[in-house]
Amino acid sequence: MKNKTKVALGVVAVGVLAAFAWSLAGNKTGEAARFLTAPVTRGTVIQSVTTTGTLEALTTVKVGSQVSGIIAEIHADFNDRVKKGQVLAVLDPTPFVAAVNQTKAQLERARIQALDAEAKYKRQQALFEAKLVSEDQLETARAAYHQALAQVTELEAALERAETNYRYSVIRAPIDGVVVSRDYDVGQTVAASFQAPTLFTIAEDLTRMRLTCDVSEADIGQVKVGQLVVFSVDSYPEKQFTGRVAQIRLSPKIANNVVTYPVVVEVENQEGLLLPGMTAEVHIQVAKAEDVLRVPAAALRFRPEMLGLAVGPMRANGNAPGRRREGSRGPNRASGSFAAPMQRAAAPGEEKLATVYLAGEKPTDPLRPVRFVPGLTDGQYVEVRGGELGEGLRVVVGRATAQAEEAGGLAGFTRMGPPRR
């Protein structure tokens, strides 16, 4: 009886171990066949150069003072709209009025002296004709007369300068625009020496602005005047603004051994949402392909050999099956994303190829690699320019995980393979 009990227990134990081993094997097989896939679709692929830039007005004028003095009045403040010729500030006129009056008095005295010198010269000339004075006396009178005339001319210029300084004591707007900066207050002293101090900064027209951004030397060859630019600012993260490349400046900047070139973008700002000084994330659209076959970029980054997954023979483009893939994962400067891993280095005149994988019909089937000729990329999709990829085919973009299933999978990706038991 005891022997039968031992045999029965042994059979049960063997059955439990077998069931456990079978479950482990089944789970392993299921895990190996669980993939996220995404379809090959048709759509638009836009390749962009990504950078940052700063917004500013098209024309910004710094209004200064050519004369020194104490600010007596301020007639404009931040954000005020001003017209050309409008008074912005007034310096204390007292010293300027005194200078004008003093120069006027000096000029009047010089004119009287000139009249006296003229009368003496004419008298000496009459006496010389009557041979009553010498020629030296005549020349002395003539020199005194011309010196008096020169003194009058000098003081007339001094009076004009004094009156000009008086006019400069009233600071006026040189253009129509908006005051974006005011650097002085009433009572402060303006000292104009070798450089005129800036009192106000006026932006001419904020309905049209300029976006200046720096593009690296690796990407500047793709940027052309007239290309469409899409950008956003932190103040309106969900709104996109547009502009056009207006100028590529030939003045390189070198910082930390990185060479960049300024690119100027003209922007419409009719809504007045954009303000000077805002930082923008800029995407310069350098190439565009519409209604083309495209494959998710994630499919090109999926590498089954790194996961130890079985891969079937290569069938596309007549390539030999089982050939080792030598990819590259370097950064794509144009789109700011990672470039697709290429099948191999192309020979001169030969198109480069990329590889994606199709899941088999059965969970145990190996993945089937398919080569194609990649085109433009926007970081999310890659254009298909040739190969056996067709619209509607589902390519593998990664292995399914519990986290991905709980979150409903990746956007546009679905799971293939038997459900988790």
C-alpha positions in Angstrom: 0.0 0.0 0.0 2.8 2.3 0.9 4.6 1.6 -2.4 1.5 2.4 -4.4 1.2 5.7 -2.5 4.8 6.6 -3.3 4.3 5.7 -7.0 1.2 7.9 -7.2 3.0 10.8 -5.6 5.9 10.4 -7.9 3.6 10.5 -11.0 1.9 13.6 -9.7 5.3 15.3 -9.1 6.5 14.4 -12.6 3.3 15.8 -14.0 3.6 19.1 -12.1 7.2 19.5 -13.2 6.3 18.8 -16.8 3.4 21.3 -16.7 5.7 23.9 -15.2 8.4 23.3 -17.9 5.8 23.4 -20.6 4.4 26.7 -19.3 7.9 28.2 -19.2 8.6 27.1 -22.8 5.2 28.4 -23.9 5.8 31.8 -22.3 9.2 32.1 -23.8 7.9 31.3 -27.3 5.1 33.8 -26.8 7.4 36.5 -25.6 9.7 36.0 -28.6 6.7 36.5 -31.0 5.2 39.5 -29.3 5.8 42.6 -31.5 4.5 46.1 -32.0 3.8 46.9 -35.6 2.9 49.9 -37.6 1.6 50.3 -41.2 3.3 51.6 -44.2 1.2 54.6 -45.3 1.0 57.4 -47.8 1.4 61.0 -46.7 3.7 64.0 -46.6 7.3 64.0 -45.4 9.0 67.3 -44.6 12.7 67.4 -43.8 13.7 70.3 -41.7 16.8 72.0 -40.2 16.1 72.6 -36.5 17.6 75.5 -34.6 16.7 78.3 -32.2 16.4 82.0 -32.8 15.5 85.4 -31.3 12.6 87.7 -32.4 13.2 91.4 -33.0 11.6 94.3 -34.9 12.6 94.8 -38.5 13.8 98.3 -37.7 14.9 99.4 -34.2 16.2 102.9 -33.6 18.1 104.0 -30.5 17.2 107.6 -29.7 19.9 109.5 -28.0 21.0 113.0 -27.1 23.7 115.0 -28.9 23.9 117.5 -26.0 24.4 117.2 -22.3 21.9 118.4 -19.7 19.4 117.6 -17.1 16.2 115.9 -18.2 13.3 118.3 -17.3 10.4 116.5 -19.0 9.5 113.0 -20.2 6.6 112.7 -22.7 6.9 109.0 -23.7 6.9 105.8 -21.7 7.2 102.0 -22.4 4.8 100.7 -25.0 3.7 104.1 -26.1 3.0 104.5 -29.8 4.8 107.6 -31.2 4.8 109.5 -34.5 7.8 110.9 -36.3 8.7 114.4 -34.8 6.7 113.8 -31.6 8.4 115.2 -28.5 9.8 112.4 -26.3 11.8 114.3 -23.7 13.0 117.9 -23.0 16.4 118.8 -21.4 16.6 121.8 -19.1 16.7 124.7 -21.6 18.3 127.3 -19.3 22.0 126.8 -20.3 21.0 126.6 -24.0 19.0 129.8 -23.9 21.9 131.5 -22.1 24.4 130.3 -24.7 22.1 131.6 -27.5 21.7 135.0 -25.9 25.4 135.4 -25.2 26.3 134.5 -28.7 23.8 137.0 -30.1 25.3 139.8 -28.0 28.8 138.9 -29.2 27.6 138.9 -32.8 26.0 142.3 -32.4 29.2 143.8 -31.0 31.2 142.2 -33.8 28.9 143.7 -36.4 29.3 147.2 -34.9 33.1 146.7 -34.9 32.9 145.7 -38.5 31.0 148.8 -39.4 33.6 151.0 -37.6 36.4 149.1 -39.4 34.7 149.7 -42.7 34.4 153.4 -42.1 38.0 153.7 -41.1 39.1 151.8 -44.2 37.1 154.0 -46.5 38.5 157.1 -44.9 42.1 155.8 -45.2 41.3 155.0 -48.9 40.2 158.5 -49.6 43.2 160.0 -47.9 45.5 157.6 -49.8 44.0 158.8 -53.1 44.7 162.4 -52.0 48.3 161.2 -51.2 47.9 162.3 -47.6 48.6 158.8 -46.0 51.1 156.1 -46.9 50.2 152.8 -48.5 51.1 151.0 -45.3 48.4 152.9 -43.4 45.9 151.9 -46.1 46.8 148.2 -45.9 46.5 148.3 -42.1 43.0 149.7 -42.3 42.0 147.2 -44.9 43.3 144.3 -42.8 41.4 145.5 -39.7 38.2 145.7 -41.8 38.5 142.2 -43.2 39.4 140.9 -39.7 36.2 142.4 -38.3 34.2 140.8 -41.1 35.7 137.4 -40.3 34.8 137.9 -36.6 31.2 138.5 -37.7 31.1 135.3 -39.8 32.6 133.3 -36.9 30.0 134.5 -34.4 27.2 133.9 -36.9 28.4 130.2 -37.0 28.6 130.1 -33.2 25.0 131.5 -33.0 23.8 128.8 -35.4 25.5 126.1 -33.3 24.0 127.5 -30.1 20.5 127.5 -31.6 21.0 124.0 -32.9 22.0 122.8 -29.4 18.9 124.5 -28.1 16.8 122.6 -30.6 18.6 119.3 -29.7 17.5 119.8 -26.1 14.1 118.7 -27.3 14.3 115.0 -28.0 11.9 114.0 -30.9 11.0 110.6 -32.4 12.8 110.0 -35.6 10.3 107.4 -36.9 6.8 106.1 -36.3 6.8 103.2 -33.9 6.5 101.8 -30.4 8.7 102.7 -27.4 10.2 99.4 -26.3 12.8 100.9 -23.9 13.2 104.1 -21.8 16.6 104.4 -20.0 16.3 107.8 -18.2 14.0 109.6 -15.8 13.2 113.2 -15.0 16.1 114.8 -13.1 18.8 112.6 -14.4 21.8 114.1 -16.2 22.6 113.2 -19.8 26.3 113.4 -20.5 26.9 113.4 -24.3 30.6 113.0 -25.0 32.2 110.7 -27.6 29.0 108.6 -27.8 25.5 109.8 -27.6 23.6 108.2 -24.7 20.5 106.2 -25.5 17.4 107.6 -24.0 14.7 105.6 -25.8 14.6 102.5 -28.1 11.8 102.6 -30.7 10.7 99.6 -32.8 9.3 100.9 -36.1 6.6 98.2 -36.8 5.8 95.2 -34.7 3.3 93.8 -37.2 6.3 92.6 -39.2 9.3 91.1 -37.3 12.6 89.5 -37.9 13.7 86.1 -36.5 17.5 85.7 -36.4 18.8 82.2 -35.9 22.2 80.4 -36.2 22.5 77.4 -38.5 25.5 75.1 -38.3 27.9 74.8 -41.2 26.8 71.2 -41.7 23.2 72.3 -42.5 23.7 75.8 -44.1 24.1 74.3 -47.6 20.5 73.1 -47.4 19.0 76.5 -46.5 17.9 78.7 -49.3 16.2 82.2 -49.5 12.4 81.8 -49.7 12.1 78.5 -47.8 9.2 78.1 -45.5 10.0 78.3 -41.7 7.7 77.0 -39.0 8.5 78.0 -35.4 7.0 78.2 -31.9 7.6 80.2 -28.8 7.2 79.2 -25.1 4.4 81.7 -24.6 2.2 79.9 -27.0 3.5 76.3 -27.0 0.5 74.9 -29.0 0.5 77.5 -31.7 2.7 77.5 -34.8 3.9 80.6 -36.5 5.3 80.8 -40.1 7.8 82.9 -41.9 10.2 82.9 -44.9 14.0 82.8 -45.1 14.9 86.4 -46.2 18.7 86.4 -45.8 21.7 84.1 -45.2 24.4 86.3 -43.8 28.0 85.6 -44.8 29.4 86.4 -41.4 30.3 83.1 -39.6 30.3 82.8 -35.8 32.7 80.5 -34.0 31.9 79.3 -30.5 33.6 76.3 -28.9 35.0 75.3 -32.3 31.4 75.2 -33.8 30.8 77.4 -36.9 27.3 78.8 -37.5 25.9 81.3 -39.9 23.1 83.8 -39.1 19.9 83.2 -41.0 17.2 86.0 -41.0 13.6 85.0 -41.3 10.8 87.6 -41.9 7.7 87.0 -39.9 4.2 88.5 -40.0 2.8 89.5 -36.6 -0.6 90.9 -37.4 -2.1 89.5 -34.2 0.6 91.1 -32.1 1.4 87.9 -30.2 5.1 87.9 -30.9 7.2 90.3 -28.8 10.8 91.4 -29.3 13.3 89.2 -27.5 11.2 86.0 -27.5 13.2 82.8 -28.1 11.8 80.5 -30.8 12.3 76.9 -31.7 12.8 77.1 -35.5 12.2 74.4 -38.2 13.4 75.5 -41.6 11.7 73.2 -44.2 14.5 72.4 -46.6 12.7 69.6 -48.6 9.2 68.2 -48.9 7.7 65.1 -50.5 3.9 64.9 -50.8 1.7 61.8 -51.2 4.6 59.5 -51.0 5.0 56.0 -49.5 6.4 56.3 -46.0 7.5 54.0 -43.2 7.7 54.8 -39.5 11.3 55.8 -38.5 11.0 53.5 -35.5 10.9 50.5 -37.8 14.4 51.3 -39.1 15.8 51.5 -35.5 14.5 48.0 -34.6 17.4 45.6 -34.6 16.3 42.0 -34.0 19.8 40.5 -33.9 20.5 42.6 -30.8 17.5 40.9 -29.2 18.5 37.4 -30.3 15.5 37.0 -32.5 15.3 34.7 -35.6 15.6 36.5 -38.9 14.6 34.9 -42.2 16.4 35.2 -45.6 16.6 38.6 -47.4 14.2 38.7 -50.4 14.1 42.2 -51.5 16.1 43.6 -54.4 17.8 40.2 -55.1 20.1 40.4 -52.1 21.7 37.2 -50.8 19.8 35.8 -47.7 21.4 36.0 -44.3 23.9 38.8 -45.2 25.1 40.6 -42.2 23.7 44.1 -41.8 26.1 47.0 -40.9 24.0 49.9 -39.8 24.8 53.4 -38.5 23.0 55.3 -35.8 24.6 58.7 -36.2 22.5 61.8 -35.7 20.7 63.3 -38.6 21.5 66.9 -38.5 18.8 67.9 -40.9 15.9 66.6 -38.8 17.4 66.5 -35.4 16.5 62.8 -35.1 18.5 59.6 -35.5 19.1 58.5 -39.0 17.9 55.1 -40.2 20.5 52.3 -40.0 21.7 51.5 -43.5 22.1 48.0 -44.8 25.7 48.7 -46.0 27.8 51.5 -47.5 26.7 52.1 -51.1 29.2 52.0 -53.8 29.7 55.1 -56.0 26.5 55.6 -58.1 24.6 53.1 -56.0 21.6 54.0 -53.9 21.8 53.3 -50.1 19.5 50.8 -48.7 17.7 50.5 -45.3 16.1 47.5 -43.7 12.8 46.9 -41.9 11.2 43.7 -40.8 7.9 42.0 -41.3 6.5 39.6 -38.7 5.7 36.1 -39.9 2.1 34.7 -40.2 2.8 32.3 -37.2 4.3 33.3 -33.9 7.1 30.9 -34.5 8.0 32.2 -37.9 11.2 34.2 -38.2 11.1 37.9 -39.0 11.4 38.7 -42.7 13.8 41.5 -43.6 12.9 43.8 -46.4 15.2 46.4 -48.0 14.2 49.6 -49.5 15.6 52.9 -50.7 15.1 55.6 -48.1 14.4 59.3 -48.9 13.5 62.3 -46.8 12.9 61.9 -43.1 11.1 64.2 -40.6 12.2 62.1 -37.6 8.8 60.3 -37.4 8.5 58.9 -41.0 11.0 58.0 -43.7 10.1 58.3 -47.4 10.2 55.1 -49.4 11.7 55.7 -52.8 12.1 52.1 -53.9 12.0 48.4 -52.9 9.3 45.9 -52.1 7.5 47.8 -49.3 3.9 48.4 -50.2 1.1 50.5 -48.7 -0.7 48.7 -45.8 2.2 46.3 -44.9 2.8 46.3 -41.2 6.4 46.6 -40.2 7.9 45.7 -36.8 8.8 48.7 -34.7 9.7 47.0 -31.4 8.9 44.3 -28.9 5.7 44.5 -26.9 6.0 45.0 -23.2 3.6 44.9 -20.3 3.9 48.6 -19.9 3.1 49.2 -23.6 0.0 47.0 -23.4 -1.2 48.7 -20.3 -0.8 52.1 -22.0 -2.7 50.8 -25.1 0.5 50.4 -27.1 2.4 53.2 -28.9 0.5 55.7 -31.1 -0.4 53.9 -34.3 1.3 50.6 -33.3 -0.5 47.3 -32.6 0.6 44.1 -31.0 1.2 40.9 -32.9 1.5 37.4 -31.3 -0.5 35.3 -28.8 -1.8 37.0 -25.7 0.0 36.8 -22.5 -1.3 33.8 -20.4 
